[in-house]
Amino acid sequence: MPFYIIERNFVEQLDPPIEAAPGINLINDEEDVRWVYSFLSVDRRRTYCLYEAASAEAIIAAAERAGMPYDVITEVDGRVMPTGVLAAVE
């Protein structure tokens, strides 16, 4: 299944509550989307999330149901390691 990086921009600083994760994961499960992990910017107004999904449309459907932005969605198929070697996204 393809992997995607999603950039999300927030108007307010994001303080992600731990208790929200199960609800987001339930929506993702229903849309056949897997949230791998996210990075949070220092100003807490942007996240960069790695997802596994059948399509960008599935990610959009899950994001809309969860009330989350999805400003940029980019399909990725490899990682460049510090050694210069190309590795699969896992």
Accessible surface in RSA format (square Angstrom, percent):
REM  Atomic radii and reference values for relative SASA: ProtOr
REM  Chains: A
REM  Algorithm: Lee & Richards
REM  Probe-radius: 1.40
REM  Slices: 20
REM RES _ NUM      All-atoms   Total-Side   Main-Chain    Non-polar    All polar
REM                ABS   REL    ABS   REL    ABS   REL    ABS   REL    ABS   REL
RES MET A   1   123.47  63.9  59.08  39.1  64.40 153.3  68.96  58.6  54.51  72.2
RES PRO A   2    46.51  33.9  35.01  31.9  11.50  41.8  45.99  38.0   0.52   3.2
RES PHE A   3    23.94  12.0  23.49  14.5   0.45   1.2  23.49  14.2   0.45   1.3
RES TYR A   4    14.21   6.6  14.21   8.1   0.00   0.0   5.76   4.3   8.45  10.4
RES ILE A   5    63.05  35.9  62.23  46.4   0.82   2.0  62.23  44.8   0.82   2.2
RES ILE A   6     0.00   0.0   0.00   0.0   0.00   0.0   0.00   0.0   0.00   0.0
RES GLU A   7    44.23  25.4  43.85  33.2   0.39   0.9   3.83   7.4  40.41  33.0
RES ARG A   8     6.93   2.9   6.93   3.5   0.00   0.0   0.74   1.0   6.18   3.7
RES ASN A   9    61.78  42.6  49.94  48.3  11.84  28.5  27.07  65.1  34.71  33.6
RES PHE A  10    37.66  18.8  24.40  15.1  13.26  34.5  29.73  18.0   7.93  22.7
RES VAL A  11   131.05  86.2 115.04 104.1  16.01  38.6 122.82 106.7   8.23  22.3
RES GLU A  12   131.33  75.4 128.38  97.1   2.95   7.0  53.17 102.9  78.16  63.8
RES GLN A  13   119.45  66.8  98.84  72.2  20.62  49.1  21.17  45.1  98.28  74.5
RES LEU A  14    39.13  21.8  37.20  26.6   1.93   4.9  38.97  27.4   0.16   0.4
RES ASP A  15   119.95  84.0 104.40 103.9  15.54  36.8  32.68  76.9  87.27  87.0
RES PRO A  16    74.34  54.2  58.75  53.6  15.58  56.6  59.41  49.1  14.93  92.8
RES PRO A  17    67.53  49.2  53.18  48.5  14.35  52.2  62.20  51.4   5.33  33.2
RES ILE A  18   156.73  89.2 147.66 110.0   9.07  21.9 153.38 110.4   3.35   9.1
RES GLU A  19   139.81  80.3 116.80  88.4  23.01  54.8  69.53 134.5  70.27  57.4
RES ALA A  20    38.71  35.6  27.29  42.1  11.41  26.0  37.20  52.4   1.51   4.0
RES ALA A  21    31.38  28.9  29.88  46.1   1.50   3.4  30.79  43.4   0.59   1.6
RES PRO A  22    89.67  65.4  78.67  71.7  11.00  40.0  84.56  69.8   5.11  31.8
RES GLY A  23    38.53  47.5   0.00   N/A  38.53  47.5  34.96  95.9   3.57   8.0
RES ILE A  24    34.39  19.6  33.66  25.1   0.73   1.8  33.69  24.3   0.70   1.9
RES ASN A  25    60.35  41.6  60.30  58.3   0.06   0.1  20.87  50.2  39.49  38.2
RES LEU A  26   105.58  58.8 103.12  73.8   2.46   6.2 104.89  73.7   0.70   1.9
RES ILE A  27    31.10  17.7  31.10  23.2   0.00   0.0  31.10  22.4   0.00   0.0
RES ASN A  28     5.97   4.1   5.97   5.8   0.00   0.0   1.77   4.3   4.20   4.1
RES ASP A  29   104.62  73.3  82.47  82.1  22.15  52.4  25.45  59.9  79.17  79.0
RES GLU A  30   102.82  59.0  64.92  49.1  37.90  90.2  39.61  76.6  63.22  51.6
RES GLU A  31    45.48  26.1  35.63  27.0   9.85  23.5   4.05   7.8  41.44  33.8
RES ASP A  32    88.05  61.7  83.82  83.4   4.23  10.0  31.39  73.9  56.66  56.5
RES VAL A  33     6.30   4.1   0.08   0.1   6.22  15.0   1.44   1.2   4.87  13.2
RES ARG A  34   117.71  49.4 114.01  58.1   3.70   8.8  65.64  89.7  52.07  31.6
RES TRP A  35    83.14  33.4  62.79  30.4  20.35  47.8  62.60  33.4  20.54  33.3
RES VAL A  36    39.53  26.0  13.97  12.6  25.57  61.6  15.37  13.4  24.17  65.5
RES TYR A  37   107.83  50.3 101.81  57.9   6.03  15.7  73.64  55.3  34.20  42.2
RES SER A  38    45.28  38.3  16.26  21.7  29.03  66.9  14.99  31.9  30.30  42.4
RES PHE A  39   128.28  64.2 125.35  77.6   2.92   7.6 128.28  77.8   0.00   0.0
RES LEU A  40    64.70  36.0  33.90  24.2  30.80  77.4  34.29  24.1  30.41  81.8
RES SER A  41    18.33  15.5   5.96   8.0  12.37  28.5  16.06  34.2   2.27   3.2
RES VAL A  42   157.37 103.6 129.93 117.6  27.44  66.1 137.87 119.8  19.50  52.9
RES ASP A  43    59.20  41.5  51.23  51.0   7.98  18.9  38.48  90.6  20.72  20.7
RES ARG A  44    99.66  41.8  99.66  50.8   0.00   0.0  20.84  28.5  78.82  47.8
RES ARG A  45   110.61  46.4 110.07  56.1   0.54   1.3  17.86  24.4  92.75  56.2
RES ARG A  46    80.83  33.9  80.83  41.2   0.00   0.0  13.65  18.7  67.19  40.7
RES THR A  47     9.70   6.9   9.70   9.8   0.00   0.0   9.41  12.6   0.28   0.4
RES TYR A  48    78.88  36.8  77.42  44.0   1.46   3.8  59.06  44.4  19.82  24.4
RES CYS A  49     4.73   3.6   4.65   5.2   0.08   0.2   0.08   0.2   4.65   5.0
RES LEU A  50    11.23   6.3  10.17   7.3   1.06   2.7  10.17   7.1   1.06   2.8
RES TYR A  51    11.53   5.4  11.53   6.6   0.00   0.0   2.23   1.7   9.30  11.5
RES GLU A  52    32.81  18.8  32.27  24.4   0.54   1.3   1.93   3.7  30.88  25.2
RES ALA A  53     0.00   0.0   0.00   0.0   0.00   0.0   0.00   0.0   0.00   0.0
RES ALA A  54    64.31  59.1  44.93  69.3  19.38  44.1  46.52  65.5  17.79  47.1
RES SER A  55    33.23  28.1  32.52  43.4   0.71   1.6  23.94  51.0   9.30  13.0
RES ALA A  56    27.89  25.6  26.36  40.7   1.53   3.5  26.36  37.1   1.53   4.1
RES GLU A  57   123.88  71.1 118.58  89.7   5.30  12.6  63.65 123.1  60.23  49.2
RES ALA A  58    17.86  16.4  11.76  18.1   6.10  13.9  17.22  24.2   0.64   1.7
RES ILE A  59     1.81   1.0   1.28   1.0   0.53   1.3   1.28   0.9   0.53   1.4
RES ILE A  60    53.25  30.3  53.25  39.7   0.00   0.0  53.25  38.3   0.00   0.0
RES ALA A  61    34.97  32.2  29.32  45.2   5.65  12.8  34.34  48.4   0.63   1.7
RES ALA A  62     3.60   3.3   3.00   4.6   0.60   1.4   3.21   4.5   0.39   1.0
RES ALA A  63     4.29   3.9   0.28   0.4   4.01   9.1   3.76   5.3   0.53   1.4
RES GLU A  64   106.53  61.2  83.36  63.1  23.17  55.2  34.96  67.6  71.57  58.4
RES ARG A  65   121.23  50.9  87.70  44.7  33.53  79.8  46.98  64.2  74.26  45.0
RES ALA A  66    32.11  29.5   3.79   5.8  28.32  64.4   9.62  13.5  22.50  59.6
RES GLY A  67    68.45  84.4   0.00   N/A  68.45  84.4  38.04 104.4  30.42  68.1
RES MET A  68    51.04  26.4  44.37  29.4   6.67  15.9  27.02  23.0  24.02  31.8
RES PRO A  69    39.82  29.0  28.65  26.1  11.17  40.6  39.02  32.2   0.80   5.0
RES TYR A  70    68.56  32.0  56.80  32.3  11.76  30.6  36.26  27.2  32.30  39.8
RES ASP A  71    77.73  54.5  43.79  43.6  33.95  80.3  14.89  35.0  62.84  62.7
RES VAL A  72    75.22  49.5  71.31  64.6   3.91   9.4  75.07  65.2   0.15   0.4
RES ILE A  73    43.02  24.5  12.06   9.0  30.96  74.6  12.06   8.7  30.96  84.0
RES THR A  74    67.96  48.3  64.84  65.7   3.12   7.4  51.74  69.5  16.22  24.5
RES GLU A  75   104.45  60.0  79.51  60.1  24.95  59.4  22.93  44.4  81.53  66.6
RES VAL A  76    38.49  25.3  30.82  27.9   7.66  18.5  35.72  31.0   2.77   7.5
RES ASP A  77   136.41  95.6 107.92 107.4  28.49  67.4  38.54  90.7  97.87  97.6
RES GLY A  78    25.90  31.9   0.00   N/A  25.90  31.9   4.18  11.5  21.72  48.6
RES ARG A  79    95.05  39.9  89.62  45.7   5.42  12.9  45.13  61.7  49.91  30.3
RES VAL A  80   119.35  78.5  90.01  81.5  29.34  70.7  90.01  78.2  29.34  79.6
RES MET A  81    64.19  33.2  60.54  40.1   3.66   8.7  57.62  49.0   6.57   8.7
RES PRO A  82   139.41 101.6  94.11  85.8  45.30 164.7 108.31  89.4  31.11 193.3
RES THR A  83   115.18  81.9  76.69  77.7  38.49  91.7  82.97 111.4  32.21  48.7
RES GLY A  84    56.35  69.5   0.00   N/A  56.35  69.5  29.97  82.2  26.38  59.1
RES VAL A  85    91.89  60.5  86.33  78.2   5.56  13.4  91.89  79.8   0.00   0.0
RES LEU A  86   128.94  71.8 104.69  74.9  24.26  61.0 104.80  73.6  24.14  65.0
RES ALA A  87    28.06  25.8  18.56  28.6   9.50  21.6  27.57  38.8   0.49   1.3
RES ALA A  88    65.74  60.4  53.87  83.1  11.87  27.0  57.37  80.8   8.37  22.2
RES VAL A  89    18.64  12.3   6.32   5.7  12.31  29.7   6.32   5.5  12.31  33.4
RES GLU A  90   138.50  79.5 105.19  79.6  33.31  79.3  53.96 104.4  84.53  69.0
END  Absolute sums over single chains surface
CHAIN  1 A     5928.8       4729.9       1198.8       3601.8       2326.9
END  Absolute sums over all chains
TOTAL          5928.8       4729.9       1198.8       3601.8       2326.9
